[in-house]
């Protein structure tokens, strides 16, 4: 009956979930390693500015870099140790970016010395936003957009509804699932704090039907500890990319966010369940964001797991902890298989936005043979933004980037549904991505 009543958005796709290897595995802590690398650019916006120098001794959770602007955030040391290098380092995105390298103290217990609870009710709106920025919170669903920016509601705007994203619609990933099952109290506590601060009228937690135990855990916690009719869980059909905030708004409220707009334009604020738990940790225990849950899965890994990993941990160390890669592994992806980044090197660090590390064999990593577009329209039927991916990809391939803008290319969120649906194996989303980058570069000039 619940499945029949479950809501969803229009279009989208139904890739295989592949969550069975990790969805019932409890989160375990990743052991501390010898070296950590903290890129100053690991979130949307301006890079952070370092506050330490080579040779400095740092404590776990100590501030090591300050925000480089409003759309930027604070970085904290993931371990107690010594700053060994400050300069260019390899980023998972493939570029060299400035980073802080820390050698862990082998004799430290790495026990987290945190402050007490922060009286969040007594803070002004600006002070609340400042505390969130100081804690280094970013969107935990993968986008890594600095969280405090969303909480700085512009003058003339208001937030009537808080929409909490528990969809985790990408295949293989189960980090949010385990957060809801194992930390429902913290998720609800974060919701209570934010909903009170923003004076919202209602809060909805959207969870897909393949996470029945998460729905049960949240509803039980709401009934026992937060008996508030303005907070409810809404079951959603399993579909990709339902975790995208515009799609989630449509699925839950049947409201379309305007082209080029944000959920705030329809008086809704969307946050991930992991972000809510991190917000509770920030204000109840004074804990900054220095570690996160990462799903390690895929046919190419020996032992799938959900791990609590300090930010800055080398990917290679995480994979080694899970038994290492199988001989037939051909690719490691950071994030999900649809929107994640294939890694050129395993010697890059886990970032604040790293939701998963997926190891794929030749069967999953092999590129499809490309054939001529047959104008079947499947990419258009899959596109949740109701764009014409086929036309956009052809314009991108021809270098006609100005025309791409006329067809709303910048509204593409690069979810990959078009490429998934294409029977001709055309790399549609990759072509559109190249065109969008060319548009951005032209505007920047």
NORMOLIN-V513620 format. One record per run of one state. SS is the DSSP state (alpha for helix, beta for strand, coil for the rest). FROM is the first residue (numbers start at 1). TO is the last residue. If there is no record, write none. Layout:
SS	FROM	TO
SS	FROM	TO
This chain:
coil	1	1
alpha	2	5
coil	6	6
beta	7	7
coil	8	12
beta	13	13
coil	14	27
beta	28	29
coil	30	34
beta	35	39
coil	40	48
beta	49	50
coil	51	56
beta	57	58
coil	59	62
beta	63	66
coil	67	74
beta	75	76
coil	77	80
beta	81	90
coil	91	95
beta	96	104
coil	105	119
alpha	120	122
coil	123	124
alpha	125	134
coil	135	137
beta	138	138
coil	139	145
beta	146	146
alpha	147	151
coil	152	160
beta	161	166
coil	167	174
alpha	175	182
coil	183	183
alpha	184	198
coil	199	201
beta	202	208
coil	209	211
alpha	212	225
coil	226	230
beta	231	236
coil	237	239
beta	240	240
coil	241	244
alpha	245	253
coil	254	262
alpha	263	266
coil	267	267
beta	268	272
alpha	273	285
coil	286	290
beta	291	297
coil	298	300
beta	301	301
coil	302	304
beta	305	310
coil	311	312
beta	313	314
alpha	315	321
coil	322	324
beta	325	325
coil	326	328
beta	329	334
coil	335	340
beta	341	342
coil	343	348
beta	349	349
coil	350	355
beta	356	361
alpha	362	365
coil	366	377
alpha	378	382
coil	383	388
alpha	389	397
coil	398	400
alpha	401	406
coil	407	408
alpha	409	411
coil	412	416
alpha	417	421
coil	422	427
alpha	428	444
coil	445	445
